[in-house]
């Protein structure tokens, strides 16, 4: 998964009926400004689908990636150019996406997959190179650059925007590893979103984070009432317990701060594997 997209916080947990709010998130990394916009919010269900797509594309790329641009130049010094020069494509189907995302084979699953694909296609990212000499430079892409679904979802063709493509290719540290086997053990949107946003904690390491930050990781806006705050805190506590029980993360609570640790990586892995999205 692209570290830029993961850290920007563009996916959130929300109640039914809240999705129709627009997405408008800006995220800066050094001299690059990322601006994500969409007519509606992206939720935990969309995150599941996107992780599945990237995992499938990463596995396919390990065999033979469809790259529309020249080979990656790992010595590229212009980060703006390096991030935006590649496109990776994927051929799949709704059933394969659902299996990778951990969805049960229910009658409504294909519609859920299709709707998430449409939302990611509608989501755009604008990348600007900051600085006086290049303040007017900008490049825009849909998260999914191309989307075609045929024969009731038996044939799905899509391509990824460059900032996801370079992560799929696994070059230059522009990716976060998300183990899909691990990811499928999680059962709630909040636990999946915390799993994503806490990946700044390296495997085998610990980090300290407060409840307010954890709630911001999972929810877009401040809770409107004290009762809503209590419910969100409880959802976060339950999600942390799920990370502890299902994924063997360490979760300790002292002085209003959580000390969270991820277990060490057991075996050496490469960026492109069938069980990970890079």
N, C-alpha and C positions, 0 to 999 in steps of 0.2 A: 504494500500500500504506500502511496506517496506520502511522505512525512509532511509535506505542505498541506495536503488536503486533510490528513488526519488531525493535525494540530490546530487547524483553523476553526474547528468546532462548528461544522455546517450541518451536523445531524443531531437531533434532540429527541427526547421523549415528550410526548404531549397527549392530551386527551382527545377523544373522538370529537371531530368538529373544529379542531384548532389548526388543521393542516392547511387551510386555505389562506393563511397569512403569508405574505411574501418573504422570501429569504434574501437577506442583504448583509453579508459578512465580509469584512476586510481583514487581511492578515499580512503582516510584514515580516520578511526574512532578509536581513542585511539590506542590500540595495534593491530588493524586489518586493513589489506590492501585489498581493493577490486579492482580487475582488470577486466574490461569489454571489451570484444573483439568480433568483428563480421566482416564478409566479406563486409557488407554494412551498411549504416547508418539506424538508427531507427528514424522515424518522428512522427509528430503529429497524423497521422492516426494509427500508431502502438500503440501509447500511449492510444488512445481511446479503441482499442481492448483489450489491457492488463488490463486497468481499468475495462472494462466490465467483463473479465474473473475472475478477483479477486473479484468483487462484487458478481458474480454468485456463486463462490466458498465459499465466506464468508456467503452468505445466506444459502447455502446448509450445511455448517459446523455448522450453528446454530441449524440445525435439526440433522444431522448425518454426520460427516466428515469421509472421508476415509483416515486414518492416518496409514502409513506403519511402523511407529516406535513406541516405547513405549510412554506412556502419558508424556506430558510436565512436566519437573521439574522446577518450577518457582524459586527454590532456587539454581539452577545450577550456580556455581561461574565461571566456565570456559566459557567465552563468545564464544570462537571458537567452543567448543563442543555444546553449547546450540543452536547456530544459525544453525548448520549443521546436526542435527540429525532427522529432520522430513520431510515428504513428504505428501502433500495433493493432492488428485486427484479430477477430475471433469468430469461429463458426461453431455454434452449439445448438441447443434446443431448450424449451422450457423445463422439461423433465430433468435434464442434466443440471441446469441452474438450481432447480429446487432441491435436488439431492445434495449438491455441494453446499447450499445455504442451510441445510438441515430442516427443510420443510417437509411435513407429512404429505403423502400423495393423496390429497383431498381434492374434491371437485373445484373448490375455489382457488386453489394454489396457482394454476396458470394465469388467472386474472390478476392475482396479486403480483406475480412476476412481471406480467405485461405492464401493469400500472407503474411499478417501480422503474422499469426500463424507460417508460415515457417521462417520468419525473427527472431521471438523470439526463435524458436527452434535452429536456427543457432547462436544465441547470447550466449556467454559463460561468466561466471563469475568465476574468480579464487580468492579464499580467502586465505590470508596468515596471520599467526600469527607472528607478529614482535617480535624481541628480540634475544639476542645472543644465548640462549639455544635452540631456536626453529626456527632459521632463515631459515631452509630448509623445514619447514612444509608448505604444500599447499593442498588445496582441490578445485576441479573444477566441475562446473555443467553448463548445459544448463539452460537458464531462464525457458524454458519449457523442463522438463526432458523427457517427453514422449508425442507423438502426433500421433493420429490415427483419420482420417476422412473417413467415409464410407457412401455409399448410397447418393452420391451427397450432402454431408454435413448434412444429416438428423441425423447422429450419429457421434459425436465428443467426443473422450476420450483423456484427457491430464492430466499431473501431473506437479506440480510446483517445482522449485528448492527450497532448504531449506530456503533461506532468504526471499522468498515470502511466503512459507508455514507457517513460524512462525508468519508472519504478518497477514495472513488469520486467524490463530488461536487466534490472538489478545492478546498475552501474553508479559509481560515484557517491555512494551513501545516500542516495535520494529515495530510500525506501525504508519502511518499517515492516518487520516480519510479523505476520499474523497467522498463527497455526490454526488452520480450519478445523482440525480434529478437536483441538482445545475449544475453539470458538463455538462449535456445535454442542458442547456440553452446557452452555449457558442457556437459560430459559426465559429471561426477561430483557426488555429493551434497555433498562437502566444498567443491568450487569454487562450487557454487550457494549454499551457506550462507555462505561467506566473502564472496561477492558481495553477499549481503543485509546481513550485519553490518558490512561496511566502507562502507556508504552514508553513514556519518557524515562521510566524506571527500567534500567537494563536488567537482563536476566542475571540472577544471582546477586542483585543489589537491592537496596532499600531506599525508600523515599518517604518524606513526611508531608502530609497534606491535611488541611482542615476541612470540616464539614461544608462550609460555605463554598469552597473551591470545588468539592466533589459534586455539590448540587448544581453549580454552574456548568460542570462537565456534562451533566445529564439533561438539564432543562435550559430552555432558551431565555426565559424572562424570570424576574423575581416573582415569587409566589404572592398572589394578591391578598391572602388572609393568613392569620396565624395558624388556622386549622390546616390550610394547604401546605404551609411550611412544615408542620408536624408530619403530614403524610409523605412529603418529599424526603424528609430526613429518615423516616422509617423505610421508604423504598431504597434509599442509598444504603442504609444499614443491612437490609436484606440482600442487596446486590453484593456488598462486600463479603457477607457470609457465604454467598454462592461462589464467589471467587476463591474463598478460603477452602470450602468443602469440595467443590468440583474441580478446581484447578490447582489446589495445593499452594495457593498464595499465602503469605504470612500477613495477618491483619491484627495489629495491636492498637488499642485505644488508650491514650494517656494525655491528660491535660488538654482536652478538646482537640487533640491532633491525632491523626491516624498514622501509624508507622506501617507502611505497606511494602512487602517484599515479593519479588517474583522468583520462582525456583530457578536454579542454574540450568543452562542448556546441557542436556545429557550427552548428546552426540554432535559432532561437527556437521553443519548443514551448509548447503549452498543457497544463494538467493532464489534460484528457480527450482522448486520442487512441487510435487502434486498436492502436498498438504499445506502449502503456505501461499499467502498472497504477499508479494514483495512490496 
